[in-house]
Amino acid sequence: MSVVLVSDEGHVRTIRLNRPEVKNAVSQELAWGVLGAVEEATKDDNIWLICLTGSGDSFCSGLDLRGSEPFSPQTPMTAQLDDLGWVSQFLLTLREKCEKPIIGGLNGVAVGAGLSLALATDIRLMKRSARILAGYPRIGGSPDGGMTFTLSQALGYEQAMRFLLESKTVDAEEALRLGLVGEVVDDDKWDARLREYCQNLCAIVSPITMRMTKRTLVKATTAIDLEAQTRLELVSIGKAFASQDAKEARQAFLEKRTPTFVGK
């Protein structure tokens, strides 16, 4: 079974994360599959708009902590330290490399790297029953995937700090109030509304207008070097994950208990 499902309707390509049995938790295969699908959609002239969503009842529950890959709880950053890796490519691919608008369909929980992926999209709709949270403090990490940029851009500095450090769960109405999403959709209308929104944009906006709008808006709102920022994120999360406290945080998370930190 493919971990990424791709389908077309008219000029809309839907890319669907497809690991519903683990709430679409990110494996290396899934991450690179999503990035590859976005790049393929970028090259296809018949595709004007991309919709990114999840299978089952989740968008993406974050890093798969149970896996045996190099970024497992034992050595979570090994696969990324030599270069930018897949997490940083979420923002760079979706925002800078793809000029076609990407609609984020948050059909369920979005956590950690999954939230970074969601925030890298251009326009976001959220299912009323969905929930989002940063999640990084729970596993002893600092933000990655460009979240330090996208979150502060959406919320401002203090609210971004609160969101990240407090790691509280935010429901759809709160996400709308904060500006993390642009629309909340009732569960029973979700599939129809997400499809309607994407198809309607293609009906009223030309593909070149879509691309030029995204190109200029990204340029206007990106006053920093995104690649340099994502590299700083990688160095920071690498140091955080390597700490004794981070190992305790991950163990406590898996054991569903409160961690005991020692400051090392």
Residue, then its C-alpha position, 0 to 999 in steps of 0.5 A: m500500500s502506498v503511503v502517499l495517494v495522488s489523484d486528479e480532478g480537473h486542474v486540482r491534484t490531491i496529495r493524501l498522506n496515507r498511513p491511517e493506522v498510525k494517524n499518518a505519522v511521518s516516516q522517511e518514506l512518507a516525507w519524501g513521498v509527499l515532497g516528490a508528489v509536490e514536485e511532480a505536481t509543480k511540473d505538470d502544466n495541467i495542474w493549477l492547484i494542489c490539495l494536501t490532506g490526510s487519510g482516515d481521521s488525521f492529517c499528520s500526528g508528527l514524527d513516528l517515534r516507534g520506527s527503526e529509522p535513523f530518526s527514531p527516539q534513539t537517534p532522531m536527527t541522524a538522517q538530517l544533520d549532514d544536510l537539510g533533510w526532509v523536515s526542512q524541505f517541507l517549507l522550502t519545497l511547498r513555499e519556495k520551489c512550488e509556485k502553485p497554491i497549496i491548500g492544506g486540508l486539516n482533516g484531523v490532528a496535526v502535531g509537530a512535523g505534521l503541523s510544520l507541514a500544514l503551516a507550510t501550505d498557503i491556505r488552510l481549511m480545518k475540520r471542526s473536530a480536528r486538533i493541532l499542537a506543537g508537540y515538540p516539548r513533549i519529546g524534548g525537541s525545539p521546532d523544525g520544518g520551518m515552524t519558527f518562521t510560519l508560526s511567528q508569521a501567523l501569530g506574532y512573536e509572543q503568541a508563537m512562543r506561548f504556543l510552542l512552549e505551552s504545547k497546549t492543544v488548540d481546537a478548530e475555533e481557536a485555530l481560526r481565532l488565532g489565524l492558523v487556519g482560514e476556515v472551519v468546516d463541519d465534519d459532515k460537510w468536510d469532503a464536499r467543502l474541501r473539494e468545492y473550495c479547490q474547484n472554485l479557485c480553479a474556476i475563478v482564477s487563472p493558473i498564471t494569476m495563481r502562480m504570480t500571486k503566490r510568487t510575489l506574496v511569498k517574496a513580500t512576506t519572506a524577509i529572511d533566508l528560509e534555508a538559513q533559518t531551517r539550518l538553524e532549526l536543525v542545529s537547535i533541535g539536534k542539540a535539544f534532542a541530544s540532551q539527557d532531558a530530551k531522552e527523559a522527555r521521550q521516555a516519559f511521553l512513551e510511558k505516559r507520565t510526567p518527565t523529571f528534568v535535571g537541566k542537562 
